[in-house]
Amino acid sequence: MKLHKKDILEALKTISVPGEGQNMVESGAVTNVQVFGDEVEVDVTIKNPSLQARKKTEVAILKTIHEKVYEKAKIKVNLRVDAPGKSKVNEIKGKPIPGIQNIIAVASGKGGVGKSTITANLAVTLAKMGFKVGLLDADIYGPSMPIMFDVAMEKPLSVNIDGRAKMKPVENYGVKMLSIGFFTQPNQAVIWRGPMAAKALNQMIFDAHWGELDFLLVDLPPGTGDIHLSIMQALPVTGAVVVSTPQEVALADARKGVAMFQQEAINVPVLGIVENMAYFTPAELPNNKYYIFGQAGAKNLAEDLDVPFLGEIPLVQSIREAGDVGRPAAMQTATPVEEAFEELTKNVVSQLVRRNKDLPPTEAIKITTMAGCDAVKKK
Ligand SMILES: Nc1ncnc2c1ncn2[C@@H]1O[C@H](COP(=O)(O)OP(=O)(O)OP(=O)(O)O)[C@@H](O)[C@H]1O
């Protein structure tokens, strides 16, 4: 079947780019259409840099041509983002930190869903892949990283950098770490509120000698409160990862977490949602899966919100035990748990690479190793 360019353009006149009122032909978003027999190539440039807008635009073009022109047309969409260079006037954003390439905030709406466990395992997996990794435990209400990394008894040392005293992060398993937990007594209730907490966090960010990092992971407190805003004010967060269990109450809060990052004034790209405690597998019945908290809830939420699904981590006794003894479970070798965390980490890096390609840079990702990363290999 031979297709005609004018029919394609007529069809595309019936749809618009998300957030842009006029149809995509008249608005100038469609910059070129080429037709060869039943093959169509559409060049389109959009202003909205979000992954969601890209995906929606692409899907709308495919669907419209298939429905209105020819259902078997072979379509290629070349999508370019031409986002305004300047950030919005009222957008809250910190300054880049020299030497730190990418900052990933890990959040959850609800407490206890395993956000810190996921962060710790992401950190060690990235380090195992050869990346330079830092971890900022900003969970001021329940800092658990010092225990999870078996460094609870350590204190950050002071080092002199260019005549200024700076805090040297504590290091274990190839991950540099600072935590509010280092500055409080183990049994002391942490009643850091507003400015006090923000000040402490600022010190851990700017009065610390992180050195060169490919990734700084930030373990946020649960919820969507002041501390989140303070972090977003202080740091140019490259992207956010939201952790949830498949349970209804957790999902409702995860939805709020995603909405917080997507608010206009915050506008931090959501790299995706992780489903933790996706199912339980007892050691003696490795092929059995029990969906204790419900099945695929976080996966469905990701689809619903049009954000990437990053992967599922099972509820496994060894993950809890590994956290308690201070050696994250992903440090194991050749186990399904290690594999699950590797898969998750690769997806996070893929989404980050995509985000850095598609959106105006905070700072371009600098890959120092390619170990096991499909998205990175493709580059
Ligand atoms: N996949 C898992 N399998 C088994 N246990 C898990 C898993 N994920 C987390 N846990 C356990 O669940 C408990 C809560 O996890 P964690 O402290 O990571 O949650 P959190 O969301 O960071 O909590 P909060 O931020 O409210 O302190 C911990 O005891 C942890 O070891």
The ligand as a Tripos MOL2 file, in Angstrom:
@<TRIPOS>MOLECULE
LIG
   31    33     1     0     0
SMALL
NO_CHARGES

@<TRIPOS>ATOM
      1 N1         12.3590   -6.7220   50.5050 N.pl3     1 LIG1
      2 C1         12.4350   -6.8920   51.8190 C.ar      1 LIG1
      3 N2         12.4580   -8.1310   52.3780 N.ar      1 LIG1
      4 C2         12.5320   -8.3040   53.7170 C.ar      1 LIG1
      5 N3         12.5700   -7.3140   54.6050 N.ar      1 LIG1
      6 C3         12.5620   -6.0520   54.1150 C.ar      1 LIG1
      7 C4         12.5050   -5.7740   52.7180 C.ar      1 LIG1
      8 N4         12.5300   -4.4240   52.5450 N.ar      1 LIG1
      9 C5         12.6020   -3.8860   53.7700 C.ar      1 LIG1
     10 N5         12.6260   -4.8380   54.7100 N.ar      1 LIG1
     11 C6         12.6480   -4.6630   56.1890 C.3       1 LIG1
     12 O1         11.5260   -3.8580   56.5210 O.3       1 LIG1
     13 C7         11.8560   -2.9380   57.5440 C.3       1 LIG1
     14 C8         11.6100   -1.5110   57.0760 C.3       1 LIG1
     15 O2         12.5200   -1.2210   56.0320 O.3       1 LIG1
     16 P1         13.2410    0.1820   55.8990 P.3       1 LIG1
     17 O3         13.7870    0.6610   57.2030 O.co2     1 LIG1
     18 O4         14.1590    0.0800   54.7470 O.co2     1 LIG1
     19 O5         11.9650    1.0560   55.5230 O.3       1 LIG1
     20 P2         11.8240    2.6360   55.2960 P.3       1 LIG1
     21 O6         10.7570    2.8040   54.2950 O.co2     1 LIG1
     22 O7         13.1450    3.2370   55.0150 O.co2     1 LIG1
     23 O8         11.3210    3.0840   56.7190 O.3       1 LIG1
     24 P3         11.3120    4.5680   57.3540 P.3       1 LIG1
     25 O9         11.7930    5.5200   56.3270 O.co2     1 LIG1
     26 O10         9.9050    4.7470   57.7410 O.co2     1 LIG1
     27 O11        12.2660    4.4750   58.5040 O.co2     1 LIG1
     28 C9         13.3120   -3.2200   57.8960 C.3       1 LIG1
     29 O12        13.3460   -4.0930   58.9830 O.3       1 LIG1
     30 C10        13.8680   -3.9100   56.6600 C.3       1 LIG1
     31 O13        14.9410   -4.7790   56.9640 O.3       1 LIG1
@<TRIPOS>BOND
     1     1     2 1
     2     2     3 ar
     3     2     7 ar
     4     3     4 ar
     5     4     5 ar
     6     5     6 ar
     7     6     7 ar
     8     6    10 ar
     9     7     8 ar
    10     8     9 ar
    11     9    10 ar
    12    10    11 1
    13    11    12 1
    14    11    30 1
    15    12    13 1
    16    13    14 1
    17    13    28 1
    18    14    15 1
    19    15    16 1
    20    16    17 2
    21    16    18 1
    22    16    19 1
    23    19    20 1
    24    20    21 2
    25    20    22 1
    26    20    23 1
    27    23    24 1
    28    24    25 2
    29    24    26 1
    30    24    27 1
    31    28    29 1
    32    28    30 1
    33    30    31 1
@<TRIPOS>SUBSTRUCTURE
     1 LIG1         1 GROUP 0 **** ****
